[in-house]
Structures are given as structure tokens and as C-alpha cells.
Amino acid sequence: MPGRDGLRRLEPVRSPSVTDQVFEALHRQILSLDLAPGTKVSEIDVARAFEVSRQPVRDAFFRLSQLGFLEIRPQRATVITRISEAAVLRARFVRTALELACLKAVIQTISEPDIRELERLLADQEAAVAADDRPGFHELDDEFHRRLCEMAGQGHVWSLIRDQKAHMDRVRFLSLASSAQTAFADHVDLVDALRRKDAAGAEAILGTHLGRIAAVLQTIRGEHPEYFDD
């Protein structure tokens, strides 16, 4: 609500809770396969490793299970889920539909400052590729797509996408050893199409970009069959 000086009151800055910190740490380790599919985890061991109580670990486990990363089984060990090929393909379908819809909105309104912001992200991505920083590139990749959703005025869409793509993310991470440069090149082409307001070209690039996961899925499964479910 505006004060007498016409300025709006600042919302308090929310610091990450212990649950948030445990969740993010486990999320990174699962995504990068440091915690491999099929690995057993326990609240006690995680709480001891992070030097926290069991309640934030229990809450983080629940959030990870909702994303599809953990299988919590009463009276049995909690395990990191194996990758579901069907879930990867479902996530690809949902993500493609939502991001193409956002792209159609972006192409109508994108500004020069928006283009410059995307170019800064591209510069960071190029540096991550050169350094073979796969975790860093993965985060920058997500940031690039999240910002496109926000530029479309549909920031909530990225939350929907993130909730769908847990299995997809692990395949993406495994593929980055050979495909990070290709993903980066797709982003460069997409920004160029957006700059030229080439709607058809931008949609074709994004569709191809998001569809690549299907092409690498069988290769990744052949290289790491132990990570996949039946």
C-alpha cells in the first residue's frame, strides 16, 4: 500500500528456510546423479550429514517426492526414483506446448532490453560450455527458458513446467557431455529469430530444441540402463 510519500512498502525479504536449503541441496545431487537412481536415503542419515533436525529433511523429502525424484515407502527404505522413459516423453509434450504458447506471446512484445538480457544469458552459457561446467550450464539453460515465460507475462508457467520435468532433467544432464554446445547454438538461433520478430522461425527452433530429448533418450538409456525403470 502506498505511503504518504507515494512509495509502496517493501515486502520483507524471505530468507531460505532450512527445509529450502535441504531441498535444494538434495535436488542438485539427484539431478547431477551424485545421488544415483535406486540409491537408498534416510531422514536420519541426511539430517546427520546436513547437521539439521529430521523435520526439515522430512519436509524436503515430501517436496522431492511430489516432483517425482523420491519414492517414499512406509516401513521400507526411501529411494531415489529410477528414470521413467514414459515420464520423460510426457514432460517433453507438456513443456513444448506451454513454452510454444509463451513464445507466441513473447514475439509480440519483446523489447530491446529483453534481447540484451537474453544475450547476457547467452554469454554466460558460452562461458559454461567452454569450461565444461555442466551444472552451471543446466542452471543457465533453465534460467533462459524461465525468463522467456516471464517475458510473456506468464511466469507461473515455469513452475508448472518444473513440476513436470524431474525425469526429463536427469536425462538432459546426462546428455550435456555431448549436447551442451548444440543446446547453446539453439539458444543463439532463437534469440536471433526473436530479434527479427520471425515468429515461424522462432517456433521451429524452439520445437526442434525441446524435441532433442527424444532423440538422445535411447542413447542415454543404452549407456546407463541401471538408471532407468522397466
GUDO-407386 format. One record per residue (C-alpha): residue number from 0; residue in three letters; chain; x, z, y. Coordinates in steps of 0.02 Angstrom, whole numbers, plus 32768, in hexadecimal, padded with zeros to 4 digits. Each point is the difference from the previous one (the first is absolute). Example, Ala and Ser with C-alpha at 12.3 -4.5 7.8 and 13.67 -1.06 7.14 Angstrom:
BEGIN
(fimar 0; 'ALA'; 'A'; (8267; 8186; 7F1F));
(fimar 1; 'SER'; 'A'; (8045; 7FDF; 80AC));
END
This chain:
BEGIN
(fimar 0; 'MET'; 'A'; (8000; 8000; 8000));
(fimar 1; 'PRO'; 'A'; (8049; 7FD2; 80AC));
(fimar 2; 'GLY'; 'A'; (803F; 8091; 806B));
(fimar 3; 'ARG'; 'A'; (7FF0; 8010; 80BC));
(fimar 4; 'ASP'; 'A'; (809A; 7F92; 8017));
(fimar 5; 'GLY'; 'A'; (7FAF; 7F76; 7F9B));
(fimar 6; 'LEU'; 'A'; (8079; 8013; 7F6E));
(fimar 7; 'ARG'; 'A'; (7FBF; 8014; 7F50));
(fimar 8; 'ARG'; 'A'; (8034; 809C; 7FA3));
(fimar 9; 'LEU'; 'A'; (8088; 7FDE; 7F7F));
(fimar 10; 'GLU'; 'A'; (7FD1; 801C; 7F4C));
(fimar 11; 'PRO'; 'A'; (8072; 807E; 7FAB));
(fimar 12; 'VAL'; 'A'; (808C; 7FAF; 7F9B));
(fimar 13; 'ARG'; 'A'; (7FE4; 8022; 7F48));
(fimar 14; 'SER'; 'A'; (809D; 802D; 7FA1));
(fimar 15; 'PRO'; 'A'; (8009; 7FCC; 7F4A));
(fimar 16; 'SER'; 'A'; (7FC1; 808A; 7F8F));
(fimar 17; 'VAL'; 'A'; (805F; 803A; 7F66));
(fimar 18; 'THR'; 'A'; (7F85; 7F9D; 7F97));
(fimar 19; 'ASP'; 'A'; (8023; 7F64; 8069));
(fimar 20; 'GLN'; 'A'; (80BB; 8016; 7FE8));
(fimar 21; 'VAL'; 'A'; (7FF2; 8019; 7F44));
(fimar 22; 'PHE'; 'A'; (7F8A; 7F6C; 7FF3));
(fimar 23; 'GLU'; 'A'; (8073; 7F8C; 8062));
(fimar 24; 'ALA'; 'A'; (809A; 8035; 7F9E));
(fimar 25; 'LEU'; 'A'; (7FAB; 7FE4; 7F59));
(fimar 26; 'HIS'; 'A'; (7FB0; 7F5E; 803D));
(fimar 27; 'ARG'; 'A'; (80AC; 7FBB; 802D));
(fimar 28; 'GLN'; 'A'; (804C; 8033; 7F5A));
(fimar 29; 'ILE'; 'A'; (7F71; 7FB4; 7F9B));
(fimar 30; 'LEU'; 'A'; (8001; 7F60; 8065));
(fimar 31; 'SER'; 'A'; (80BC; 7FE9; 7FEE));
(fimar 32; 'LEU'; 'A'; (7FF5; 8027; 7F45));
(fimar 33; 'ASP'; 'A'; (8071; 8098; 8014));
(fimar 34; 'LEU'; 'A'; (7F6B; 8051; 7FA9));
(fimar 35; 'ALA'; 'A'; (7FE2; 7F7A; 7F7E));
(fimar 36; 'PRO'; 'A'; (7F56; 7FD7; 7FB3));
(fimar 37; 'GLY'; 'A'; (7FDD; 8074; 7F6E));
(fimar 38; 'THR'; 'A'; (8069; 8090; 8047));
(fimar 39; 'LYS'; 'A'; (7FB3; 80AC; 7FEA));
(fimar 40; 'VAL'; 'A'; (7FF7; 806D; 809B));
(fimar 41; 'SER'; 'A'; (7FC5; 80B2; 8017));
(fimar 42; 'GLU'; 'A'; (7FC5; 8063; 8095));
(fimar 43; 'ILE'; 'A'; (807A; 808B; 7FD6));
(fimar 44; 'ASP'; 'A'; (8098; 7F8E; 7FF8));
(fimar 45; 'VAL'; 'A'; (7FD3; 7FA2; 809F));
(fimar 46; 'ALA'; 'A'; (7FDC; 80A2; 805E));
(fimar 47; 'ARG'; 'A'; (80A7; 8046; 7FCA));
(fimar 48; 'ALA'; 'A'; (805E; 7F60; 802D));
(fimar 49; 'PHE'; 'A'; (7FB2; 7FF9; 80AF));
(fimar 50; 'GLU'; 'A'; (8003; 80BE; 8016));
(fimar 51; 'VAL'; 'A'; (7F46; 8009; 8028));
(fimar 52; 'SER'; 'A'; (7F69; 8055; 7FB3));
(fimar 53; 'ARG'; 'A'; (7F97; 7FAA; 7F7B));
(fimar 54; 'GLN'; 'A'; (7F66; 7FE3; 806F));
(fimar 55; 'PRO'; 'A'; (8049; 7F75; 806E));
(fimar 56; 'VAL'; 'A'; (8048; 7FB0; 7F62));
(fimar 57; 'ARG'; 'A'; (7F54; 8007; 7FAE));
(fimar 58; 'ASP'; 'A'; (7FB2; 7FAF; 809B));
(fimar 59; 'ALA'; 'A'; (8088; 7F79; 8005));
(fimar 60; 'PHE'; 'A'; (7FE4; 7FDD; 7F46));
(fimar 61; 'PHE'; 'A'; (7F47; 7FE7; 8021));
(fimar 62; 'ARG'; 'A'; (8021; 7F85; 808E));
(fimar 63; 'LEU'; 'A'; (807B; 7F9F; 7F93));
(fimar 64; 'SER'; 'A'; (7F81; 7FFB; 7F73));
(fimar 65; 'GLN'; 'A'; (7F7F; 7FB8; 8077));
(fimar 66; 'LEU'; 'A'; (807A; 7F73; 8029));
(fimar 67; 'GLY'; 'A'; (801A; 7FDE; 7F48));
(fimar 68; 'PHE'; 'A'; (80B3; 8041; 7FF3));
(fimar 69; 'LEU'; 'A'; (7FE0; 809D; 7F99));
(fimar 70; 'GLU'; 'A'; (7F95; 8023; 7F67));
(fimar 71; 'ILE'; 'A'; (7FCB; 80B6; 8003));
(fimar 72; 'ARG'; 'A'; (7FC6; 803A; 7F55));
(fimar 73; 'PRO'; 'A'; (7FBB; 80B0; 7FEA));
(fimar 74; 'GLN'; 'A'; (8063; 8067; 7F84));
(fimar 75; 'ARG'; 'A'; (807B; 7F70; 7FED));
(fimar 76; 'ALA'; 'A'; (8098; 7FC1; 805F));
(fimar 77; 'THR'; 'A'; (7FE6; 7FA5; 80A5));
(fimar 78; 'VAL'; 'A'; (8056; 7F57; 7FF8));
(fimar 79; 'ILE'; 'A'; (8032; 7F74; 8075));
(fimar 80; 'THR'; 'A'; (7F88; 7F73; 7FD5));
(fimar 81; 'ARG'; 'A'; (8041; 7F61; 7FB3));
(fimar 82; 'ILE'; 'A'; (7FE2; 7F62; 8064));
(fimar 83; 'SER'; 'A'; (7F5C; 7FA9; 7FDC));
(fimar 84; 'GLU'; 'A'; (800A; 7F42; 800A));
(fimar 85; 'ALA'; 'A'; (7F44; 7FF7; 801B));
(fimar 86; 'ALA'; 'A'; (800C; 807D; 8090));
(fimar 87; 'VAL'; 'A'; (808C; 7F99; 8050));
(fimar 88; 'LEU'; 'A'; (7F94; 7F63; 7FFD));
(fimar 89; 'ARG'; 'A'; (7F67; 805D; 8042));
(fimar 90; 'ALA'; 'A'; (8066; 8046; 808F));
(fimar 91; 'ARG'; 'A'; (8045; 7F53; 8027));
(fimar 92; 'PHE'; 'A'; (7F4E; 7FBB; 800C));
(fimar 93; 'VAL'; 'A'; (7FC1; 808D; 8070));
(fimar 94; 'ARG'; 'A'; (809A; 7FFF; 806F));
(fimar 95; 'THR'; 'A'; (7FFD; 7F43; 8017));
(fimar 96; 'ALA'; 'A'; (7F48; 8001; 8031));
(fimar 97; 'LEU'; 'A'; (8014; 808D; 807E));
(fimar 98; 'GLU'; 'A'; (80A2; 7FC2; 804F));
(fimar 99; 'LEU'; 'A'; (7FC1; 7F4E; 8012));
(fimar 100; 'ALA'; 'A'; (7F68; 8044; 805B));
(fimar 101; 'CYS'; 'A'; (8072; 8062; 8075));
(fimar 102; 'LEU'; 'A'; (806E; 7F69; 801B));
(fimar 103; 'LYS'; 'A'; (7F6C; 7F98; 803A));
(fimar 104; 'ALA'; 'A'; (7FDE; 8084; 8084));
(fimar 105; 'VAL'; 'A'; (80B7; 800F; 8033));
(fimar 106; 'ILE'; 'A'; (8015; 7F46; 801C));
(fimar 107; 'GLN'; 'A'; (7F7B; 8006; 8088));
(fimar 108; 'THR'; 'A'; (8048; 8092; 8062));
(fimar 109; 'ILE'; 'A'; (80BB; 800F; 7FDD));
(fimar 110; 'SER'; 'A'; (8066; 8015; 809F));
(fimar 111; 'GLU'; 'A'; (80B4; 7FE3; 802F));
(fimar 112; 'PRO'; 'A'; (8026; 80BC; 7FF6));
(fimar 113; 'ASP'; 'A'; (7FB6; 7FFF; 7F50));
(fimar 114; 'ILE'; 'A'; (8073; 7F70; 7FD0));
(fimar 115; 'ARG'; 'A'; (8097; 805B; 8047));
(fimar 116; 'GLU'; 'A'; (7FD3; 809C; 7F9B));
(fimar 117; 'LEU'; 'A'; (7FF3; 7F9A; 7F60));
(fimar 118; 'GLU'; 'A'; (80A7; 7FAE; 8028));
(fimar 119; 'ARG'; 'A'; (8050; 80AD; 8010));
(fimar 120; 'LEU'; 'A'; (7FBD; 802A; 7F54));
(fimar 121; 'LEU'; 'A'; (8048; 7F5D; 7FBF));
(fimar 122; 'ALA'; 'A'; (80AB; 802E; 8046));
(fimar 123; 'ASP'; 'A'; (7FF8; 80A8; 7FA6));
(fimar 124; 'GLN'; 'A'; (7FCA; 7FA9; 7F5F));
(fimar 125; 'GLU'; 'A'; (8090; 7F85; 800C));
(fimar 126; 'ALA'; 'A'; (807A; 8092; 8011));
(fimar 127; 'ALA'; 'A'; (7FB2; 8056; 7F68));
(fimar 128; 'VAL'; 'A'; (8011; 7F61; 7F99));
(fimar 129; 'ALA'; 'A'; (80B6; 7FEC; 8034));
(fimar 130; 'ALA'; 'A'; (8024; 80B5; 7FD0));
(fimar 131; 'ASP'; 'A'; (7FA0; 7FEF; 7F5B));
(fimar 132; 'ASP'; 'A'; (7F97; 8094; 803A));
(fimar 133; 'ARG'; 'A'; (7F69; 7FEA; 7F8F));
(fimar 134; 'PRO'; 'A'; (7FA7; 80A2; 802E));
(fimar 135; 'GLY'; 'A'; (801A; 7FD9; 80B8));
(fimar 136; 'PHE'; 'A'; (7FC3; 7F4E; 7FEE));
(fimar 137; 'HIS'; 'A'; (7F66; 803A; 7F9F));
(fimar 138; 'GLU'; 'A'; (7FD1; 8077; 808D));
(fimar 139; 'LEU'; 'A'; (801C; 7F7A; 8084));
(fimar 140; 'ASP'; 'A'; (7F9A; 7F84; 7F99));
(fimar 141; 'ASP'; 'A'; (7F6E; 8079; 7FFD));
(fimar 142; 'GLU'; 'A'; (8016; 8023; 80BB));
(fimar 143; 'PHE'; 'A'; (7FF7; 7F45; 8025));
(fimar 144; 'HIS'; 'A'; (7F5C; 7FEB; 7FA3));
(fimar 145; 'ARG'; 'A'; (7FB8; 80A3; 8044));
(fimar 146; 'ARG'; 'A'; (8022; 7FC7; 80B3));
(fimar 147; 'LEU'; 'A'; (7FA7; 7F5B; 7FE1));
(fimar 148; 'CYS'; 'A'; (7F66; 8062; 7FCA));
(fimar 149; 'GLU'; 'A'; (800D; 806D; 809C));
(fimar 150; 'MET'; 'A'; (8018; 7F6A; 8072));
(fimar 151; 'ALA'; 'A'; (7F5D; 7FBE; 7FB8));
(fimar 152; 'GLY'; 'A'; (7FAB; 80A2; 8037));
(fimar 153; 'GLN'; 'A'; (7FE9; 802F; 7F49));
(fimar 154; 'GLY'; 'A'; (8083; 8086; 7FE3));
(fimar 155; 'HIS'; 'A'; (7F92; 8056; 7F7F));
(fimar 156; 'VAL'; 'A'; (8013; 7F68; 7F8F));
(fimar 157; 'TRP'; 'A'; (80B4; 8030; 7FDA));
(fimar 158; 'SER'; 'A'; (7FC5; 80A8; 7FBD));
(fimar 159; 'LEU'; 'A'; (7F8A; 7FA4; 7F8B));
(fimar 160; 'ILE'; 'A'; (808C; 7F8D; 7FC9));
(fimar 161; 'ARG'; 'A'; (8079; 8090; 7FE1));
(fimar 162; 'ASP'; 'A'; (7F81; 8057; 7F93));
(fimar 163; 'GLN'; 'A'; (7FF2; 7F64; 7F94));
(fimar 164; 'LYS'; 'A'; (80B4; 7FCC; 7FEA));
(fimar 165; 'ALA'; 'A'; (805E; 808B; 7FA6));
(fimar 166; 'HIS'; 'A'; (8022; 7F9B; 7F62));
(fimar 167; 'MET'; 'A'; (8025; 7F66; 806A));
(fimar 168; 'ASP'; 'A'; (8082; 805E; 8067));
(fimar 169; 'ARG'; 'A'; (806C; 802B; 7F6B));
(fimar 170; 'VAL'; 'A'; (8004; 7F4A; 7FC8));
(fimar 171; 'ARG'; 'A'; (802A; 7FCD; 80B3));
(fimar 172; 'PHE'; 'A'; (808F; 807E; 8007));
(fimar 173; 'LEU'; 'A'; (8048; 7FC4; 7F5B));
(fimar 174; 'SER'; 'A'; (7FF7; 7F4C; 803C));
(fimar 175; 'LEU'; 'A'; (805D; 8020; 80A3));
(fimar 176; 'ALA'; 'A'; (80AA; 7FEF; 7FAC));
(fimar 177; 'SER'; 'A'; (7FDF; 7F45; 7FF9));
(fimar 178; 'SER'; 'A'; (7F6F; 7FE1; 8078));
(fimar 179; 'ALA'; 'A'; (8022; 8062; 80A0));
(fimar 180; 'GLN'; 'A'; (804B; 7F67; 8055));
(fimar 181; 'THR'; 'A'; (7F67; 7F98; 7FD0));
(fimar 182; 'ALA'; 'A'; (7F89; 8085; 8041));
(fimar 183; 'PHE'; 'A'; (8062; 8008; 80A3));
(fimar 184; 'ALA'; 'A'; (7FFC; 7F42; 8012));
(fimar 185; 'ASP'; 'A'; (7F43; 8003; 7FE8));
(fimar 186; 'HIS'; 'A'; (7FF1; 8080; 808C));
(fimar 187; 'VAL'; 'A'; (8069; 7F93; 8073));
(fimar 188; 'ASP'; 'A'; (7F92; 7F69; 7FDB));
(fimar 189; 'LEU'; 'A'; (7F62; 8067; 801B));
(fimar 190; 'VAL'; 'A'; (8038; 803F; 80AB));
(fimar 191; 'ASP'; 'A'; (802E; 7F4E; 8031));
(fimar 192; 'ALA'; 'A'; (7F51; 7FC4; 7FCF));
(fimar 193; 'LEU'; 'A'; (7FB2; 8090; 8062));
(fimar 194; 'ARG'; 'A'; (8067; 7FD4; 8099));
(fimar 195; 'ARG'; 'A'; (7FBF; 7F4D; 7FF6));
(fimar 196; 'LYS'; 'A'; (7F4E; 803F; 7FDC));
(fimar 197; 'ASP'; 'A'; (8000; 7F94; 7F63));
(fimar 198; 'ALA'; 'A'; (7F71; 8053; 7FA4));
(fimar 199; 'ALA'; 'A'; (8002; 7F8F; 7F67));
(fimar 200; 'GLY'; 'A'; (80BC; 800C; 7FEF));
(fimar 201; 'ALA'; 'A'; (8001; 80BE; 8014));
(fimar 202; 'GLU'; 'A'; (7F78; 8016; 7F7D));
(fimar 203; 'ALA'; 'A'; (805B; 7F90; 7F85));
(fimar 204; 'ILE'; 'A'; (80A4; 805F; 8018));
(fimar 205; 'LEU'; 'A'; (7FAD; 80AA; 7FEB));
(fimar 206; 'GLY'; 'A'; (7FA1; 7FC7; 7F65));
(fimar 207; 'THR'; 'A'; (80A0; 7FBF; 7FB0));
(fimar 208; 'HIS'; 'A'; (805F; 809D; 8034));
(fimar 209; 'LEU'; 'A'; (7F83; 807A; 7FB3));
(fimar 210; 'GLY'; 'A'; (7FE9; 7F91; 7F67));
(fimar 211; 'ARG'; 'A'; (80B7; 800A; 7FCF));
(fimar 212; 'ILE'; 'A'; (7FE1; 80A5; 7FA6));
(fimar 213; 'ALA'; 'A'; (7FA3; 7FA3; 7F76));
(fimar 214; 'ALA'; 'A'; (8093; 7F8B; 7FE6));
(fimar 215; 'VAL'; 'A'; (8080; 808C; 7FEA));
(fimar 216; 'LEU'; 'A'; (7F90; 8075; 7F9D));
(fimar 217; 'GLN'; 'A'; (8027; 7FB8; 7F54));
(fimar 218; 'THR'; 'A'; (80BA; 7FF8; 8028));
(fimar 219; 'ILE'; 'A'; (8002; 80B7; 8032));
(fimar 220; 'ARG'; 'A'; (7F9B; 8030; 7F67));
(fimar 221; 'GLY'; 'A'; (8079; 7FA1; 7F90));
(fimar 222; 'GLU'; 'A'; (8095; 805B; 804E));
(fimar 223; 'HIS'; 'A'; (7FAE; 80AD; 7FFD));
(fimar 224; 'PRO'; 'A'; (7F7C; 8004; 7F76));
(fimar 225; 'GLU'; 'A'; (800F; 80BD; 7FF4));
(fimar 226; 'TYR'; 'A'; (7FB8; 8012; 80B0));
(fimar 227; 'PHE'; 'A'; (7F5B; 7FAA; 7FD7));
(fimar 228; 'ASP'; 'A'; (7F65; 803A; 7FA4));
(fimar 229; 'ASP'; 'A'; (7FB8; 7FA0; 7F6D));
END
